[in-house]
Amino acid sequence: MGKNKSWLKKNRGAFLTFSVFLLLFSVDLFAGPETTLSGVAAKLTSQMGDMAKLITACSYVAGMGFAIGAILKFKAHKDNPGQVPIGTPIALVFIAAALIFLPQIFAVSGGSLFGSGAQVGHVGGITNFTH
């Protein structure tokens, strides 16, 4: 029992984030008249565009946060070089740049892999089986 408590205590933030994510998206997935598996799948695929926008926004916000953190660490290094090594703010700058350019990297790599006329996959041509 103690082992499970420590795991939950260590991963509290991730567990809370995942729980909120499930709550927000499951309410919308199962709402409405179509609660069949195909209805849930259709709603889930229709929300993927919104998920991409959410990931993009979070990437920009986190990138700016890391950039501000890098500036503060550079100042801390200038004030006391023995306390803050120079590698810390440099690493924060690289992380900030990676997060800020992440959406463009996805767009370019998606265009390179799938071409400019790529479309979202869907299931089509299915007929219902009846007796």
C-alpha distance (Angstrom), angle and dihedral (degrees) to the residues before:
residue distance angle dihedral
M1 . . .
G2 3.80 . .
K3 3.78 91.2 .
N4 3.81 92.3 56.3
K5 3.80 91.3 48.2
S6 3.80 92.2 53.8
W7 3.82 91.2 48.9
L8 3.79 90.9 52.1
K9 3.78 91.4 45.3
K10 3.82 91.7 51.2
N11 3.81 94.8 46.2
R12 3.79 99.2 36.7
G13 3.81 95.1 123.5
A14 3.79 94.9 48.9
F15 3.80 91.6 45.6
L16 3.81 91.6 49.8
T17 3.80 92.5 47.4
F18 3.80 92.1 48.9
S19 3.81 91.4 47.5
V20 3.80 92.8 51.3
F21 3.81 90.2 46.2
L22 3.80 91.2 52.6
L23 3.78 92.3 45.9
L24 3.79 94.6 50.2
F25 3.77 96.8 46.3
S26 3.79 100.2 35.6
V27 3.81 92.4 56.4
D28 3.79 90.5 56.4
L29 3.80 94.2 40.7
F30 3.78 96.2 56.7
A31 3.80 96.7 36.6
G32 3.76 118.9 106.2
P33 3.77 136.4 34.7
E34 3.80 97.4 -61.5
T35 3.77 107.0 73.9
T36 3.78 93.9 150.7
L37 3.77 120.8 117.1
S38 3.80 91.8 -103.2
G39 3.81 90.8 50.4
V40 3.78 91.7 51.1
A41 3.82 90.7 47.1
A42 3.81 91.3 49.9
K43 3.80 91.9 50.5
L44 3.80 91.2 46.2
T45 3.80 93.2 52.3
S46 3.80 90.8 46.1
Q47 3.82 89.4 56.2
M48 3.80 95.4 52.4
G49 3.80 91.0 89.3
D50 3.79 89.8 55.7
M51 3.81 90.1 47.7
A52 3.80 89.6 53.9
K53 3.80 90.1 51.5
L54 3.81 90.4 49.6
I55 3.81 92.2 50.5
T56 3.81 90.4 47.4
A57 3.81 92.7 50.8
C58 3.81 92.2 46.7
S59 3.79 89.9 48.7
Y60 3.81 92.2 53.6
V61 3.81 93.5 45.8
A62 3.81 93.3 47.0
G63 3.81 90.7 46.2
M64 3.78 91.4 53.6
G65 3.80 90.1 47.0
F66 3.79 91.3 53.0
A67 3.82 90.1 46.9
I68 3.80 91.4 53.9
G69 3.80 89.4 45.8
A70 3.81 89.6 52.0
I71 3.80 91.4 52.2
L72 3.80 90.7 50.6
K73 3.82 91.3 47.9
F74 3.83 90.7 49.8
K75 3.80 88.6 53.9
A76 3.81 91.0 47.0
H77 3.80 89.5 50.8
K78 3.81 90.7 49.9
D79 3.81 91.2 50.5
N80 3.81 95.3 45.6
P81 3.83 115.8 7.5
G82 3.79 92.6 -179.9
Q83 3.79 93.0 58.6
V84 3.85 100.5 46.8
P85 3.82 118.2 37.3
I86 3.81 116.5 -139.2
G87 3.80 91.5 -121.1
T88 3.80 92.7 70.1
P89 3.83 98.0 64.0
I90 3.81 91.4 39.4
A91 3.81 90.6 54.2
L92 3.82 89.8 48.2
V93 3.82 90.3 52.7
F94 3.81 91.3 52.7
I95 3.82 91.8 47.4
A96 3.82 90.5 48.6
A97 3.82 91.6 50.1
A98 3.81 91.6 48.1
L99 3.81 92.4 50.6
I100 3.80 94.5 45.4
F101 3.82 93.1 49.7
L102 3.82 95.6 39.4
P103 3.84 95.7 99.2
Q104 3.80 91.9 50.6
I105 3.80 90.7 47.8
F106 3.81 90.0 53.3
A107 3.81 91.5 48.8
V108 3.80 94.0 48.8
S109 3.79 94.7 43.8
G110 3.82 91.1 46.7
G111 3.79 90.1 51.8
S112 3.79 90.9 47.8
L113 3.79 94.5 49.0
F114 3.79 101.0 38.9
G115 3.80 105.2 21.2
S116 3.77 129.9 -119.6
G117 3.81 95.7 -73.5
A118 3.81 96.3 55.2
Q119 3.78 117.1 140.1
V120 3.76 133.6 -161.3
G121 3.79 111.6 -91.6
H122 3.78 120.0 -111.1
V123 3.77 139.5 167.9
G124 3.78 114.1 -106.4
G125 3.77 139.1 164.3
I126 3.80 95.5 41.3
T127 3.77 118.8 147.1
N128 3.76 122.7 -164.6
F129 3.79 117.8 -110.5
T130 3.78 111.4 -123.0
H131 3.80 131.2 171.2
